[in-house]
Amino acid sequence: MICEFCSGNTITKHVKRQHWLNGQLYILENVPAEVCSDCGERYFHAVTLDKIDQLLQAEHPVKKTLNVEVVTLA
């Protein structure tokens, strides 16, 4: 696939992704993505994003829980 930002080529990698669902933040590991080898832009297939939503809406194992601060610049 060709990156729409820099026209570089992408390669398939497994990455971490932060994902919001119903006001809850999740961090997922080992998510397949197309990653631009030039600029690093990441692309996720719709099927992958649908699978993430399905996983998170069902009972799922939790590897660990993190405490996250929310800070504003204004």
C-alpha positions as MATLAB code, in Angstrom:
seq = 'MICEFCSGNTITKHVKRQHWLNGQLYILENVPAEVCSDCGERYFHAVTLDKIDQLLQAEHPVKKTLNVEVVTLA';
ca = [
       0.000    0.000    0.000;
       1.172    3.574   -0.621;
       1.161    6.155    2.195;
      -1.267    8.977    1.457;
       0.930   11.479    3.324;
       4.406   10.917    1.869;
       3.848    8.322   -0.906;
       6.172    5.866    0.851;
       5.543    2.122    0.881;
       3.925    0.457    3.867;
       4.835   -2.816    5.503;
       2.720   -5.015    7.763;
       3.718   -4.792   11.430;
       2.154   -5.512   14.786;
       1.853   -2.360   16.911;
       0.307   -0.939   20.072;
      -2.885    1.039   19.560;
      -4.870    3.247   21.889;
      -8.576    2.817   21.265;
     -11.556    4.668   22.730;
     -14.862    2.834   23.057;
     -17.892    4.132   24.978;
     -15.785    6.724   26.811;
     -13.211    4.150   27.951;
      -9.578    4.162   26.832;
      -7.957    0.827   25.983;
      -4.396    0.041   24.939;
      -4.133   -2.977   22.684;
      -0.923   -4.798   21.871;
      -0.049   -6.908   18.855;
      -2.480   -5.148   16.490;
      -1.783   -5.681   12.771;
      -1.260   -2.438   10.851;
       0.227   -1.147    7.636;
       3.086    1.175    8.675;
       4.799    3.576    6.285;
       8.506    2.771    6.118;
       9.294    6.454    5.422;
       7.125    8.569    7.752;
       5.708    5.981   10.180;
       2.035    6.706    9.469;
      -0.117    3.738   10.515;
      -3.153    2.356    8.714;
      -5.624   -0.106   10.233;
      -7.960   -2.215    8.109;
     -11.669   -1.828    8.885;
     -11.881   -5.557    9.657;
      -9.206   -5.126   12.341;
     -11.013   -2.160   13.908;
     -14.296   -4.117   13.921;
     -12.545   -7.052   15.637;
     -11.183   -4.676   18.285;
     -14.662   -3.313   19.017;
     -16.101   -6.842   19.217;
     -13.318   -7.980   21.553;
     -13.724   -5.021   23.889;
     -17.525   -5.262   24.038;
     -17.337   -8.923   25.074;
     -15.763  -10.424   28.187;
     -12.011  -10.245   27.597;
      -8.809  -10.878   29.544;
      -6.984   -7.835   30.933;
      -3.180   -7.972   30.957;
      -2.823   -5.013   33.350;
      -4.509   -1.768   34.375;
      -2.812    1.648   34.143;
      -3.497    4.928   35.939;
      -3.496    7.710   33.301;
      -3.392   11.472   33.905;
      -5.409   13.817   31.684;
      -3.810   17.269   31.330;
      -4.862   20.331   29.330;
      -2.507   22.878   27.777;
      -4.967   25.777   28.114;
];
